[in-house]
Structures are given as C-alpha cells and as structure tokens.
C-alpha cells in the first residue's frame, strides 16, 4: 500500500491580517461542548490557522458573521452549510495567544476577501 503525506508548515501566522481560503468546517466536541472548527489556509504564507465558533444559529453569532464574510448571499438565506463557504477566500484577522508549550495563532475575525492584506 502506498501513500503520500504532505508535511505541514508549523510556522504560525503573526499578529495581523491575511488573505486566506477556508479549507473545511467540522463539528468537534471540545471542553466547551460541541463547536465548529474552521480550518483556514493562508497560501501566501503557506500556513494553516484554526478558529472555533459556537453552533449558535443567531445572526449575531460568529458562525453566521464568518459565513457571511465568506459568502454574502448567506445573509438572505434561511440556512447555510459547508458547501456555501468551503473553498471561499476571505481576510483573516489573526492574534497570538500563549499555548501550553508555544505561542499559537488564533482567528479573531473573518472579513470579506480583499487583496494585499498582509501587514
């Protein structure tokens, strides 16, 4: 049996704004209960960064705000799913926080895509 494994870039994004693509969203059980894990990829930096949101269906919840930043048509719908947002470009606002062993990057905000966002 053969397989090929791409080696992930472990470099973290620094504090700032970055162009990114949403790779995937999945439901995850966390210490805070069931949450959505959003996995973004910054192609210019070659780095992945993850963000978590609640499963709240409120229009004020981060999940809805992030989804509409990725696809503005969601604002006029009654429901949305992964097919509406995965593969879409956006601008991420990233912050740094202390992890157990090393500092980590965290998605603070997702904004509609715009060019030249690296700072």
BALUMVEX-966033 format. One record per residue (C-alpha): residue number from 1; residue in one letter; x, y, z. Coordinates in steps of 0.05 Angstrom, whole numbers. Each point is the difference from the previous one (the first is absolute). Layout:
// BALUMVEX-966033
+-----+--------+--------+--------+--------+
: num : residu :      u :      v :      w :
+-----+--------+--------+--------+--------+
: NUM :      A :      X :      Y :      Z :
...
+-----+--------+--------+--------+--------+
This chain:
// BALUMVEX-966033
+-----+--------+--------+--------+--------+
: num : residu :      u :      v :      w :
+-----+--------+--------+--------+--------+
:   1 :      X :      0 :      0 :      0 :
:   2 :      X :     28 :     68 :    -20 :
:   3 :      X :    -17 :     69 :     26 :
:   4 :      X :     26 :     70 :     -3 :
:   5 :      X :     -2 :     48 :     59 :
:   6 :      X :     11 :     74 :     -8 :
:   7 :      X :     41 :     29 :     57 :
:   8 :      X :    -36 :     56 :     34 :
:   9 :      X :     34 :     67 :     11 :
:  10 :      X :      1 :     10 :     75 :
:  11 :      X :     17 :     74 :     -5 :
:  12 :      X :    -55 :     40 :     32 :
:  13 :      X :    -29 :     63 :    -29 :
:  14 :      X :     20 :     64 :     36 :
:  15 :      X :    -48 :     52 :     26 :
:  16 :      X :    -33 :     32 :    -60 :
:  17 :      X :    -47 :     -8 :    -60 :
:  18 :      X :      9 :    -53 :    -53 :
:  19 :      X :    -33 :    -24 :    -64 :
:  20 :      X :    -25 :    -71 :     11 :
:  21 :      X :    -44 :    -55 :    -26 :
:  22 :      X :    -48 :    -40 :     44 :
:  23 :      X :     22 :    -73 :     -8 :
:  24 :      X :    -53 :    -33 :     43 :
:  25 :      X :    -50 :      6 :     57 :
:  26 :      X :    -18 :    -58 :     45 :
:  27 :      X :    -37 :    -10 :     65 :
:  28 :      X :     46 :    -18 :     58 :
:  29 :      X :    -11 :    -19 :     72 :
:  30 :      X :     43 :     46 :     42 :
:  31 :      X :      8 :     14 :     74 :
:  32 :      X :    -52 :     56 :    -11 :
:  33 :      X :    -50 :    -47 :    -34 :
:  34 :      X :    -17 :     -9 :    -73 :
:  35 :      X :     34 :     53 :    -44 :
:  36 :      X :     16 :     14 :    -72 :
:  37 :      X :     73 :     -6 :    -20 :
:  38 :      X :     17 :     45 :    -59 :
:  39 :      X :     67 :    -17 :    -34 :
:  40 :      X :     29 :     56 :    -43 :
:  41 :      X :     61 :     -1 :    -45 :
:  42 :      X :     42 :     62 :    -16 :
:  43 :      X :     30 :    -17 :    -67 :
:  44 :      X :     50 :     58 :     -1 :
:  45 :      X :     27 :    -20 :     68 :
:  46 :      X :     -9 :    -75 :    -10 :
:  47 :      X :    -32 :     -5 :     69 :
:  48 :      X :    -63 :    -29 :     29 :
:  49 :      X :    -39 :     33 :     56 :
:  50 :      X :    -61 :    -26 :     36 :
:  51 :      X :    -58 :     36 :     31 :
:  52 :      X :    -59 :    -24 :     42 :
:  53 :      X :    -70 :     27 :      4 :
:  54 :      X :    -62 :    -22 :     37 :
:  55 :      X :    -57 :    -37 :    -35 :
:  56 :      X :    -47 :     59 :     14 :
:  57 :      X :    -47 :     15 :    -58 :
:  58 :      X :     -6 :     73 :     20 :
:  59 :      X :     16 :     54 :    -52 :
:  60 :      X :     45 :     31 :     52 :
:  61 :      X :     41 :    -63 :     12 :
:  62 :      X :     71 :     -6 :    -27 :
:  63 :      X :    -20 :    -61 :    -43 :
:  64 :      X :    -51 :     43 :    -38 :
:  65 :      X :     47 :     60 :     -4 :
:  66 :      X :     57 :    -42 :    -26 :
:  67 :      X :    -45 :    -37 :    -50 :
:  68 :      X :    -27 :     65 :    -28 :
:  69 :      X :     70 :     29 :     -5 :
:  70 :      X :     17 :    -60 :    -44 :
:  71 :      X :    -65 :      1 :    -40 :
:  72 :      X :    -44 :     62 :      5 :
:  73 :      X :    -59 :    -37 :    -32 :
:  74 :      X :     -9 :    -38 :     66 :
:  75 :      X :    -29 :     64 :     31 :
:  76 :      X :    -63 :     -8 :    -42 :
:  77 :      X :     -9 :    -75 :     14 :
:  78 :      X :    -34 :    -38 :     56 :
:  79 :      X :     56 :    -52 :      5 :
:  80 :      X :     71 :    -12 :    -22 :
:  81 :      X :     50 :    -57 :     -1 :
:  82 :      X :     71 :    -19 :    -16 :
:  83 :      X :    -14 :      1 :    -74 :
:  84 :      X :    -15 :     74 :      5 :
:  85 :      X :     67 :     20 :     30 :
:  86 :      X :     54 :    -53 :     -9 :
:  87 :      X :     52 :     21 :    -53 :
:  88 :      X :    -19 :     73 :      6 :
:  89 :      X :     51 :     56 :      9 :
:  90 :      X :      0 :     48 :     59 :
:  91 :      X :     43 :     46 :     42 :
:  92 :      X :     19 :    -27 :     68 :
:  93 :      X :     17 :     42 :     60 :
:  94 :      X :     48 :    -42 :     41 :
:  95 :      X :     25 :      9 :     71 :
:  96 :      X :     52 :    -37 :     41 :
:  97 :      X :    -15 :    -34 :     66 :
:  98 :      X :     42 :    -41 :     48 :
:  99 :      X :     -9 :    -75 :    -10 :
: 100 :      X :     21 :    -54 :     49 :
: 101 :      X :     70 :     -6 :    -32 :
: 102 :      X :      5 :     54 :    -53 :
: 103 :      X :    -37 :     62 :    -24 :
: 104 :      X :    -56 :    -15 :    -48 :
: 105 :      X :    -38 :     37 :    -54 :
: 106 :      X :    -75 :     10 :      8 :
: 107 :      X :    -53 :     27 :    -47 :
: 108 :      X :    -30 :     61 :     31 :
: 109 :      X :    -44 :     23 :    -58 :
: 110 :      X :    -18 :    -21 :    -71 :
: 111 :      X :    -12 :     56 :    -50 :
: 112 :      X :    -19 :      0 :    -73 :
: 113 :      X :     59 :    -12 :    -47 :
: 114 :      X :     42 :     58 :    -21 :
: 115 :      X :     68 :      1 :    -34 :
: 116 :      X :     65 :     21 :     32 :
: 117 :      X :    -20 :    -14 :     72 :
: 118 :      X :     67 :    -22 :     29 :
: 119 :      X :     28 :     49 :     52 :
+-----+--------+--------+--------+--------+
